[in-house]
Amino acid sequence: MNCRPHCGACCIAPAITRPFWGMPEGKPAGRVCAHLLSDARCGLFDDPRRPAVCQQFQPERSTCGDSRDEALALLGALERDTAS
């Protein structure tokens, strides 16, 4: 599966607990990443400062569903279920 244009759910729903460039406190779940562009693409996509967790994420139907809203719901539920 390829990333859905104008989605960005993976840059919103999950938390990133480690500091990274532009977000020294990390990113809380549900907060838009500082690097999410207006067209919902990652501004750090080919940048070595992109967090490893973002580099490792692969879109799949089980996490991205069939729409942006479904992706936000699925990733949000996964985040809540795995929060420590």
C-alpha positions, 0 to 999 in steps of 0.5 A: 500500500502507498501513502494516501495523498493529503492524509498525514494521519501518521503525522498526527495520531501517534506520539513520538516520545523522543526529542527530534529536530524542531520538536525538542519535547517530542510530539504528543499523540493527536498533535500535528507534527511541526513538519507536516506540510499544508498538503499533508506530506512530511517536510522531513521525508528525505531528511536524516533528521526525520525520526526513526519511528517515522522512517520505519512506519509502512502504510498498511490497510490495517492501520490506514484503512480506506480514508484519512478519517479511518486512518486517524481513528485506527492509528489513534486507537492503536496509540491509546491501546499501546500507551504506557 
